[in-house]
Amino acid sequence: MKYKVIYLFIFLAVIAGCHSNQSNHPAKLRVGIYSGDQPTQTKEKIKPFQQYLETELKMPVEIVFTSDYTTLVEGIQRKKLDVVQLSPFAYVLATQKDCLVPLVTIAENHIRTEYHSFIFTYPSSPINSIEDLKKHAKELTLCFADPASASGHLIPRAYLKSIGLDPETSFKEVIFAGSHPASLLSVKNKKIDIGCSTNELGYQRLIVNGSLKEGDLKSLWVSDPIINDAICASKELDKAFIEKIKNAYLEVDQKNPIAFAGSISRYYSDASHMQFIPTYDSLYDNIRRIAESIKELKTVK
């Protein structure tokens, strides 16, 4: 099926790179960023952050925008990127060959931010509960978001399996929409019956930018909190240079609030009480355990 091919692509991306332990200091820093649901606006808002990094690191900085997390995983594994911001599941996938150093995550009032996955349908759907979903699954189409998304794929997949709904066999059809906005809008427009995405960083963001409004989707299930993205550096970089990059992120909210606000604008419209704080590999162990529990995701070891 389509998503099995995507799993293989992710696995090949994971094993393809990171065979060298030599450290280095590149002539140009390449930073990979998921462009979000408004790529043109994101690129404009990121410019002050790019300039901030160039000033702090005293070197050219190239921002590489992608439309999915899998490309970021592949980019840093193949040594085409030096720093990336990864969703929790993408981070777990990318660390299989011990290639990354986790640096920071997004915080509010110095407390790590979290978000939720949710499963939803359109308001007029006859599916009003998880019990309805279980009863009529064979008649329904289901879409996940990005294959490397925690909230748009891993977490809802694990939940569905826990209640006896195997995406491989239980639904009429299962696809990947490719992104959170695509998943949300596909269901809103009734092209797909059931969707999976993130509430705060997906649905609410589309409401803010006017693509959706409150009531356009009907929630059927909401997950426990999920730890936020990890910003990581390639382990091949010089250790002192990695520390310098980390400090630049940790200090940006104070040194250049405009640059900081632009760097998180894909997800948060108000950065006044937010900042970057250190993150650690062990914080993502729960995501690893969930991935390891799913047979078709045994690329995670």
Backbone torsions as a table, in degrees:
resi	resn	phi	psi	omega
1	MET	NA	168.0	-173.3
2	LYS	-57.5	-43.8	-174.0
3	TYR	-74.0	-22.2	174.6
4	LYS	-66.0	-39.0	176.5
5	VAL	-62.8	-39.8	179.2
6	ILE	-65.7	-39.8	176.6
7	TYR	-58.0	-43.0	-179.4
8	LEU	-62.7	-40.4	178.3
9	PHE	-60.6	-44.6	178.8
10	ILE	-61.4	-44.4	-177.7
11	PHE	-62.8	-44.0	178.9
12	LEU	-62.5	-37.7	177.6
13	ALA	-64.1	-37.3	-177.9
14	VAL	-67.9	-40.7	-174.8
15	ILE	-87.7	-5.7	-172.1
16	ALA	-74.6	-30.3	-170.8
17	GLY	-123.6	-169.9	173.5
18	CYS	65.9	48.8	177.3
19	HIS	-98.1	-10.5	-176.7
20	SER	-107.1	141.7	177.3
21	ASN	-106.9	7.1	180.0
22	GLN	-68.7	135.3	179.0
23	SER	-92.8	156.7	-179.6
24	ASN	-156.8	169.6	178.0
25	HIS	-125.9	101.5	-173.7
26	PRO	-68.3	156.9	176.8
27	ALA	-73.4	-24.3	179.2
28	LYS	-141.0	134.6	178.6
29	LEU	-89.5	127.1	179.7
30	ARG	-107.0	116.3	-174.8
31	VAL	-112.2	120.2	-179.7
32	GLY	-95.1	130.8	-176.7
33	ILE	-137.0	133.7	171.1
34	TYR	-69.8	128.3	-169.4
35	SER	-80.1	-10.6	176.8
36	GLY	77.4	-165.5	-173.6
37	ASP	-86.8	-7.8	177.2
38	GLN	-132.5	76.6	-172.0
39	PRO	-59.4	-37.6	-178.4
40	THR	-65.4	-46.4	178.7
41	GLN	-66.3	-38.3	179.3
42	THR	-60.1	-45.0	-178.6
43	LYS	-61.8	-37.4	178.4
44	GLU	-69.0	-42.4	-176.8
45	LYS	-71.8	-22.7	-178.6
46	ILE	-80.2	-19.5	-174.9
47	LYS	-54.3	-45.6	178.1
48	PRO	-61.2	-33.7	178.1
49	PHE	-69.1	-40.5	176.0
50	GLN	-59.1	-45.6	179.2
51	GLN	-65.2	-37.4	177.5
52	TYR	-61.1	-47.3	179.5
53	LEU	-62.0	-40.0	179.3
54	GLU	-61.8	-40.4	179.0
55	THR	-67.6	-46.5	-176.9
56	GLU	-67.8	-39.4	-175.4
57	LEU	-93.9	-10.3	178.9
58	LYS	56.4	50.6	179.8
59	MET	-163.4	160.4	176.3
60	PRO	-66.0	144.8	177.5
61	VAL	-127.8	127.4	176.1
62	GLU	-108.0	126.2	175.4
63	ILE	-95.3	122.1	179.6
64	VAL	-106.8	116.2	-177.7
65	PHE	-95.3	138.4	176.2
66	THR	-128.1	161.3	178.9
67	SER	-99.4	3.4	178.2
68	ASP	-155.5	163.2	-178.6
69	TYR	-79.4	-28.2	-179.3
70	THR	-59.6	-38.1	178.3
71	THR	-64.8	-35.8	176.7
72	LEU	-66.3	-42.2	177.4
73	VAL	-58.6	-49.6	-179.1
74	GLU	-62.9	-39.3	-176.9
75	GLY	-61.7	-44.1	-178.7
76	ILE	-79.2	-29.0	176.4
77	GLN	-66.8	-35.7	-178.4
78	ARG	-92.6	11.4	175.3
79	LYS	65.3	28.2	175.5
80	LYS	-94.6	-11.7	178.7
81	LEU	-133.1	149.7	-179.4
82	ASP	-105.8	-31.7	179.7
83	VAL	-135.9	138.0	179.2
84	VAL	-140.9	152.2	170.4
85	GLN	-107.3	117.7	-172.2
86	LEU	-119.2	142.0	170.2
87	SER	-62.0	161.0	-177.8
88	PRO	-55.3	-43.0	-179.8
89	PHE	-70.8	-40.6	176.4
90	ALA	-60.7	-38.6	177.6
91	TYR	-61.3	-46.2	179.2
92	VAL	-60.3	-43.3	177.7
93	LEU	-61.8	-41.7	-174.4
94	ALA	-73.2	-21.0	-176.2
95	THR	-90.8	5.0	-175.7
96	GLN	-62.8	-28.1	179.3
97	LYS	-105.0	18.7	175.3
98	ASP	56.0	49.1	-175.0
99	CYS	-102.7	-13.5	-169.2
100	LEU	-116.8	152.7	169.8
101	VAL	-115.2	112.7	177.3
102	PRO	-68.3	134.4	-176.6
103	LEU	-108.3	-67.5	-172.2
104	VAL	-143.1	164.8	170.3
105	THR	-136.7	172.6	-177.2
106	ILE	-85.5	135.0	-180.0
107	ALA	-128.0	158.7	171.0
108	GLU	-123.9	123.0	-174.3
109	ASN	53.4	39.2	176.7
110	HIS	64.8	21.8	173.5
111	ILE	-116.4	130.5	-177.9
112	ARG	-53.6	133.1	177.6
113	THR	-80.0	151.1	176.9
114	GLU	-132.5	168.4	178.1
115	TYR	-149.8	-179.4	-174.6
116	HIS	-130.1	145.7	167.0
117	SER	-87.0	151.2	171.0
118	PHE	-146.4	154.6	176.1
119	ILE	-109.9	136.0	-168.7
120	PHE	-147.2	167.6	173.8
121	THR	-142.6	-179.0	178.1
122	TYR	-83.8	155.3	-170.8
123	PRO	-57.5	-37.1	-176.5
124	SER	-85.7	1.0	179.4
125	SER	-61.7	142.9	175.4
126	PRO	-72.9	-7.6	177.9
127	ILE	-83.9	112.7	-175.4
128	ASN	-117.3	-3.3	-176.5
129	SER	-158.1	168.8	175.5
130	ILE	-64.3	-34.5	176.9
131	GLU	-62.0	-40.7	174.9
132	ASP	-61.6	-42.4	-179.5
133	LEU	-60.2	-45.1	179.9
134	LYS	-63.7	-40.1	-176.1
135	LYS	-68.9	-33.6	-171.8
136	HIS	-115.7	14.7	-174.2
137	ALA	-53.3	-40.6	-177.5
138	LYS	-63.1	-17.1	-179.6
139	GLU	-97.3	-1.5	-168.4
140	LEU	-114.5	146.5	170.5
141	THR	-95.8	144.7	-176.6
142	LEU	-129.2	137.9	173.3
143	CYS	-126.9	136.0	166.0
144	PHE	-91.7	172.8	178.8
145	ALA	-92.8	-115.2	178.1
146	ASP	-80.6	136.8	179.3
147	PRO	-56.7	-30.1	-177.9
148	ALA	-96.6	15.3	179.4
149	SER	-88.9	136.3	174.4
150	ALA	-72.2	-53.0	-174.4
151	SER	-76.3	-28.1	-177.2
152	GLY	-96.5	-1.2	178.8
153	HIS	-147.3	-68.5	-170.5
154	LEU	-58.3	-52.7	-174.4
155	ILE	-66.1	-48.9	178.1
156	PRO	-66.2	-32.9	176.5
157	ARG	-62.2	-45.7	179.8
158	ALA	-62.1	-41.0	179.7
159	TYR	-64.4	-46.2	-179.8
160	LEU	-59.2	-42.4	178.3
161	LYS	-64.9	-34.1	-178.3
162	SER	-68.3	-21.8	178.9
163	ILE	-104.5	13.2	174.2
164	GLY	90.7	12.0	177.8
165	LEU	-107.0	105.5	179.4
166	ASP	-91.3	115.3	-179.5
167	PRO	-55.2	-25.9	178.3
168	GLU	-65.9	-30.5	-170.2
169	THR	-133.2	-16.1	-168.4
170	SER	-87.4	-21.4	-173.3
171	PHE	-109.0	161.6	176.8
172	LYS	-61.8	-43.4	178.2
173	GLU	-157.8	144.5	176.7
174	VAL	-128.7	131.5	178.9
175	ILE	-133.8	168.0	166.4
176	PHE	-103.9	123.7	177.5
177	ALA	-71.0	-28.0	177.9
178	GLY	107.1	-24.7	-179.6
179	SER	-160.3	167.1	176.9
180	HIS	-64.1	-49.0	178.5
181	PRO	-57.6	-39.5	-179.9
182	ALA	-64.8	-39.7	177.8
183	SER	-63.8	-47.4	-178.5
184	LEU	-63.3	-46.1	-176.1
185	LEU	-73.5	-32.1	177.6
186	SER	-61.3	-39.1	179.1
187	VAL	-76.1	-42.9	178.8
188	LYS	-55.8	-39.4	-178.4
189	ASN	-87.8	7.7	175.4
190	LYS	63.9	24.5	174.0
191	LYS	-80.7	-25.4	177.6
192	ILE	-131.1	145.5	-177.1
193	ASP	-79.1	-44.3	-173.1
194	ILE	-129.9	133.7	-179.5
195	GLY	-125.7	163.8	177.4
196	CYS	-132.2	134.9	-179.9
197	SER	-164.5	-166.8	172.8
198	THR	-104.2	141.9	179.6
199	ASN	-74.3	-66.7	-173.3
200	GLU	-63.2	-42.6	-172.8
201	LEU	-96.3	1.4	178.4
202	GLY	-124.8	-74.4	-177.9
203	TYR	-57.4	-50.1	-177.5
204	GLN	-65.7	-33.4	177.9
205	ARG	-66.1	-39.5	178.7
206	LEU	-69.8	-28.5	173.9
207	ILE	-67.9	-43.8	179.9
208	VAL	-60.4	-42.4	-177.1
209	ASN	-87.5	2.1	172.9
210	GLY	90.2	1.3	-179.8
211	SER	-74.6	-27.2	176.5
212	LEU	-135.7	166.6	173.6
213	LYS	-132.4	162.1	178.0
214	GLU	-54.8	133.4	179.9
215	GLY	94.2	-4.9	178.9
216	ASP	-72.3	-19.4	179.4
217	LEU	-132.5	152.2	179.7
218	LYS	-114.0	118.2	-177.3
219	SER	-79.1	135.1	177.8
220	LEU	-108.5	-24.7	-176.7
221	TRP	-162.2	142.6	176.6
222	VAL	-127.7	136.5	-176.3
223	SER	-79.5	171.8	164.7
224	ASP	-66.5	164.2	179.8
225	PRO	-59.9	145.2	178.7
226	ILE	-116.8	133.9	176.7
227	ILE	-62.5	147.6	-174.8
228	ASN	-78.4	178.9	-177.0
229	ASP	-55.4	156.8	172.2
230	ALA	-111.9	129.4	170.5
231	ILE	-93.9	126.1	-168.9
232	CYS	-130.9	157.0	174.3
233	ALA	-117.4	152.9	174.5
234	SER	-65.2	135.4	-179.7
235	LYS	-67.9	-14.5	179.9
236	GLU	-76.8	-14.4	178.5
237	LEU	-70.9	154.2	176.1
238	ASP	-57.2	135.6	-175.0
239	LYS	-59.8	-40.8	179.0
240	ALA	-66.1	-34.8	179.0
241	PHE	-69.8	-39.6	175.9
242	ILE	-58.4	-42.7	179.5
243	GLU	-64.6	-36.4	178.3
244	LYS	-66.0	-40.4	177.0
245	ILE	-63.1	-46.3	-179.8
246	LYS	-58.6	-45.7	-180.0
247	ASN	-63.6	-35.3	177.7
248	ALA	-61.0	-42.2	177.5
249	TYR	-66.3	-44.0	-176.8
250	LEU	-64.6	-27.1	-174.2
251	GLU	-100.4	-6.3	-170.2
252	VAL	-64.8	-35.5	-176.5
253	ASP	-64.6	-28.4	178.6
254	GLN	-89.6	-40.8	-176.3
255	LYS	-77.1	-34.4	-176.8
256	ASN	-151.2	81.4	-177.3
257	PRO	-57.7	-33.4	179.6
258	ILE	-66.5	-43.6	178.1
259	ALA	-62.8	-41.9	179.5
260	PHE	-63.1	-47.4	-179.6
261	ALA	-58.6	-40.4	178.1
262	GLY	-64.8	-35.1	-176.3
263	SER	-69.6	-24.4	-179.8
264	ILE	-113.7	10.6	-174.6
265	SER	-66.6	-18.1	176.9
266	ARG	-62.8	-25.7	-173.7
267	TYR	-119.9	-33.1	-172.5
268	TYR	-129.4	127.5	-178.4
269	SER	-87.8	-20.2	-179.6
270	ASP	-121.2	108.4	-176.5
271	ALA	-100.3	10.1	-169.8
272	SER	-63.6	-27.9	-179.7
273	HIS	-115.3	20.6	-173.5
274	MET	-114.2	161.7	179.5
275	GLN	-166.1	171.6	170.0
276	PHE	-92.9	140.9	173.6
277	ILE	-131.0	160.3	-179.1
278	PRO	-60.7	146.5	172.7
279	THR	-126.8	163.7	-172.5
280	TYR	-137.3	149.9	-177.2
281	ASP	-56.5	-40.7	-175.7
282	SER	-62.6	-22.0	179.4
283	LEU	-66.2	-17.2	-177.7
284	TYR	-102.6	10.5	-178.9
285	ASP	-64.0	-33.1	179.0
286	ASN	-65.3	-37.2	175.8
287	ILE	-63.7	-40.8	176.9
288	ARG	-59.6	-46.1	-177.9
289	ARG	-61.9	-39.9	178.5
290	ILE	-64.5	-45.2	179.8
291	ALA	-62.2	-40.7	-179.0
292	GLU	-67.2	-21.9	-177.6
293	SER	-81.2	-8.9	-175.8
294	ILE	-105.4	117.7	-172.6
295	LYS	-54.6	-43.9	-175.4
296	GLU	-77.0	-0.9	176.7
297	LEU	-114.1	34.8	-176.1
298	LYS	-75.6	7.7	170.3
299	THR	-67.7	-17.3	179.2
300	VAL	-90.4	116.8	-175.8
301	LYS	-122.9	NA	NA
